[in-house]
Amino acid sequence: MSTVQIGVIYLLDLNILSDYIDWTPFFNHGNYREISGHLQDEVVGVEAQKLFNDAKALLNKIVSEKLIQAKAVVGIFLQIHLVMI
């Protein structure tokens, strides 16, 4: 496999990245597959909403105070597909 291109992206905008956070793993229990089900549940909804609000507040603090930096390494590779007859 030969490399066609590898690049590093420095200082990705956390404001943009934060829109793509999948919160599902934080609420991955019970009968619901999506966060909205937990937030609307009669039993756990209030606490789930508190947890979600706290998580978003912490994320906003991290972004606004630039407590972390986001970087990425991307690569495009040549793929060779061999077919055995």
C-alpha positions as CSV (number, residue, x, y, z in Angstrom):
1,M,0.0,0.0,0.0
2,S,1.5,3.3,-1.0
3,T,0.7,6.6,0.5
4,V,-0.8,9.2,-1.8
5,Q,-1.1,12.0,0.7
6,I,-0.8,12.6,4.5
7,G,-1.5,15.9,6.1
8,V,-1.9,17.4,9.6
9,I,-4.6,19.9,10.4
10,Y,-3.6,22.1,13.4
11,L,-6.0,24.1,15.6
12,L,-9.4,22.8,14.4
13,D,-12.2,25.1,15.5
14,L,-13.7,23.6,18.6
15,N,-16.9,25.6,18.1
16,I,-17.5,23.7,14.9
17,L,-16.4,20.3,16.2
18,S,-18.7,20.6,19.3
19,D,-21.7,20.6,16.9
20,Y,-20.7,17.0,15.9
21,I,-20.4,15.4,19.3
22,D,-22.4,12.3,19.6
23,W,-23.9,12.4,23.1
24,T,-25.5,8.9,22.7
25,P,-22.8,7.0,24.6
26,F,-23.4,9.1,27.7
27,F,-27.0,7.9,27.8
28,N,-26.5,4.4,26.4
29,H,-28.6,2.4,28.8
30,G,-32.2,1.5,29.1
31,N,-34.7,1.2,26.2
32,Y,-33.8,4.3,24.3
33,R,-31.4,4.5,21.4
34,E,-31.3,8.3,21.2
35,I,-30.7,11.0,23.8
36,S,-34.2,12.5,23.3
37,G,-35.8,9.4,24.7
38,H,-33.8,9.7,27.9
39,L,-34.5,13.4,28.3
40,Q,-38.3,12.9,28.0
41,D,-38.4,9.8,30.2
42,E,-40.7,10.1,33.3
43,V,-38.3,8.4,35.6
44,V,-34.8,9.5,34.5
45,G,-35.7,12.6,32.4
46,V,-35.0,15.3,35.0
47,E,-31.6,13.9,36.0
48,A,-30.7,13.1,32.4
49,Q,-31.4,16.7,31.4
50,K,-29.3,17.9,34.3
51,L,-26.4,15.7,33.2
52,F,-26.8,16.9,29.6
53,N,-26.8,20.6,30.7
54,D,-23.8,20.1,32.9
55,A,-21.9,18.4,30.0
56,K,-22.7,21.1,27.6
57,A,-21.7,23.8,30.1
58,L,-18.3,22.1,30.7
59,L,-17.9,21.8,26.9
60,N,-18.6,25.5,26.5
61,K,-16.1,26.4,29.2
62,I,-13.4,24.2,27.5
63,V,-14.1,25.9,24.1
64,S,-14.3,29.5,25.4
65,E,-11.2,29.2,27.6
66,K,-9.3,27.2,25.0
67,L,-8.4,24.5,27.5
68,I,-7.7,22.0,24.8
69,Q,-6.6,22.1,21.2
70,A,-7.9,19.8,18.4
71,K,-5.6,18.5,15.8
72,A,-6.2,15.9,13.1
73,V,-4.0,13.7,10.9
74,V,-5.6,12.7,7.6
75,G,-4.3,10.3,5.0
76,I,-5.4,9.2,1.5
77,F,-4.0,5.8,0.6
78,L,-4.0,3.9,-2.7
79,Q,-5.9,0.6,-2.4
80,I,-5.1,-2.3,-4.7
81,H,-7.8,-4.9,-4.9
82,L,-6.7,-8.4,-6.0
83,V,-9.2,-10.9,-7.2
84,M,-8.3,-14.6,-7.0
85,I,-9.8,-16.8,-9.7
